[in-house]
Amino acid sequence: MSLSTRAARAFKGTHTEGRTPEELRELVSHVGAELELAPAEVIIEWAVATFGERFAITSSMGDAVLAHLASTVAPGIDVVFLDTGYHFPETIGTRDAVEATLPVNLLTITPVQSVAEQDAAHGTDLYRTDPDLCCALRKVAPLNEALSRYDAWATGLRRAETHNRVIAPVVGWDARKGKVKVSPLARWSDEQVDRYVLDHGVLVNPLVHDGYPSIGCRPCTRRVAPGDDPRSGRWAGTGKTECGIHA
């Protein structure tokens, strides 16, 4: 039986009971190095075969590369999307297109408070006065809650995107969340991403072609000049480089 077949069977009904943090941490210590140089498809196959329905992927909808890749391994896999209330219309449109065209179970997660409720509680435009708190309320906390039903989660994190991500492991232990964090695309270059998109006709957020190589919330994302750091348009002028999800 191939690994893909085992992964599909695992996803369809086994591994419904969660492992303890100790068991998960021990698991990572044994497989992290073994999977470091494995192809992205094999990494996802391992995660699906190991965690079944207690494994999900997250997507910011900059593109659908990870969602497409995961759907070829485990059709119907959960794809978690955080709707912060501040997204570009193009990002919401990309989410809708992914849900309509890929065999995935797309889950849209929202913060406890609407933008209006947050403004009333913390003052208007919290993203400007306290961007760290805004990210904590609209991204970090909702994701933590959404991931409570899973033992492991996959991100589209790539080492090439920023210096802070150079040492991001392909399979690692997220101590803050108490979960296994899988980054199947960690070793991919920009060229590899572009090639996958072309070869498979993968959906890409139209903003990527309009000067936004890294897309976050609308008030905190700016166009980037050609040749500049792709993430320099995120929280420009604040010194902030991450929302806290990958801290």
N, C-alpha and C positions, 0 to 999 in steps of 0.2 A: 504494500500500500504506500503510495507516495505521501510526502509530507503535506502537500496541498490537500489531498483527500482527508488525511487525518485532521488537518486544520479545520476543514469545512465541517467534518463530523463533530469535532470538539465544539465549534461555534454553535451548532444547532441544538445543544442541550446538555452538555456535560460541564463540569467545573462551575456549577451554580452556587456552591458553597465557598465563602470567602476564606482565604488563608490568613493566618495571623501575621502581624508585621515582622515577627522574628522569622517565620517561614519564608516570607517574601524576600527579606533581606538576605537570607541564606541562599535562596535561589539565585539572586542576582550575583552573589559572590562567585558562583560556579560557572555561570554562563556568559557574563559580561565580556570577558576576554575572548571566549570562543567565538562570539558573534561579531567581534569588532570589525573584521574584514569581510563579513558575509554580505551578499547582495541584499538590497532593501527588501525584495520579495521574500527571501528566506527569513529575514528578521521578523517580518510581519507574520509569516507562517508559523514561526516558533511561538510568537506571542499568542496567536489565536489557538494553536494547539495546546498551549500551556494554561491559558486563562479562560478560553471559551467566551461565554457571554459576560464574563467579568473583565473584559477588555474592550476599550473604546478608543477612537481616535478623536482628536480635536482639530478644528480648522478655523482659521481667521478669514478664510475665503479670499486670500490674495490670489490663490489659484486652487485647482482641484487635484493637484498631483498626488498627494497622499491619499485623499479620498478615493481617487481612481485606482491607485495601486492596491489599497486595502480591499476595495470591492471586487477585484479580480481574484483575491485569495479567499475572501469570506463575504459573498453577497449577502446583503442585509445587515452588515455590521453597523453599529451605532457610530454616528458622526456628531459630535457635540459642537455647537456653534454658540458663542456668547453674543447676544444682541444687547449691546450696552446702552442703546437709545441714542447713541451719537454717531452711528455708522453713516458712511456715504451711501447714497441710493444705489450706486454701482455694486457695493459690497452686499447689500441685501438682495440685489438682483442676481448676483453670482450664487448666493446661497440658494435662492429659489430655483435657479437653473440646475445646480447640483442635485437638489432634491428631485427635480423632474426628470433628469437624464441618467442618473447613476443608481444602481441597485443597492442603496444604502438606507439606513433608518436615521434620518436627520432629526436631531433633537435641538430645538432652539431654546436656549436658557436665558432668562432675564434676571436682572437684579431685584432685590426685595422692593426697593423704592423706584418709582418712575423718576424721570429727570426732574419733573415739576416738584415731586415730593422731596427729592434730594436738595433742590434749590431752596425749598422752604425750611428744611432742617439745617442746612450747612451754608446757606448763602448762594446767590446766583453765580454760575460759572465756577464751580468748584475745581474743574479741570485747570483753571487759570490760577486760582488762589492757593490751592493745595492739590497738585496733580497726583501725588503719591496716594493721598486719601481717596481721591476720585477713582483711581485705578483699583485700590483695595476694595472699594464698595461696589464698583461696577464690573470688575473683572475677577479679581482674586477670590473674593468670598463666594460669588455665584459658581465659579468653577469648582471650588472645593466642595460645595454642596452637591453639584452635579456629579462629581466623581466619587461620591460616597458609596455608590453601589458597585464600584469597580475595584479590582485589585491592581490593574495596570492601565496605563493610558499612553497613547502615542501622539507625538507632536511632529510638525514639519520642520522642527529646529534644524538649522544647518550651520556648521562651523564657519563656513565661508561668509556668513551674513554679518558677523561682528566679532571683534577680538575677544569679547567677553565669552564667546561660545566656542572658542578653540578647543577647550578640553571637555566639551559636552560628550559624555559617553553614549554609545549606541544603545546600550541597555544599562541603566543605572538605578540607584535607590534615591527616591525623593523623600528625604527625611521629614520635611515639613508636612507633606501630604500623607506620609506613611504608605506610599505606593511605589510600584515599579514604573519607571519612566522610560519609555522606548522612543528612540529617535532614529527611525530607519533611514532617513535622508541625511543624517549628520555629516557623512563624508562626501556628499554630492557637491559638485561645483555648479556655478551658474550655467555653464555650458551643458552639463548633464541634465539639469532641469529643463533647459530650453529644448534639448533633443527629445526628452520624454514627452514634452508638450506637443512637439511637432509630430512625433511618431504615432502618438495615440489620440491626437485631436482633443487634448485636454482643455477644459474650460479655464480661462484666465480672466481675472478681474480687469475690465477695460482700463482702469486707472493705471495699471502697470505700464501701459503703452502711452500714458499721458503724463509721464514724469513722476510717477509715484511707485518706485520700486519696492517700498515697504509701506504697507497700508495699515493704519490703525484707525482710531476715532477721528472723525472729521475735524473737530476743533484743534486737535493736537498733531495733525499731519500736514506737511507742506510738500510742494514739489521739490525735487532734487535736481540740481544742475548736472548735466552730463559729466561723468568723471568723478563726481563727488561720492563720498561714502553713501551707499544705498540707504542707510538708516539715519542719515543726518537730517532727514525731514521729520523725524519723530521727536516730539517735544523740543523742537528747535529753540535754542537759546536758554534752556532751563538747566542743562547739565544732566538731565534725566535720560537714561538709555534703555531702561526695561520697565515693563508695567508691574513686575513682581511675580508673575506667573512662573517664570523660569529662574527666580532668585534662589 
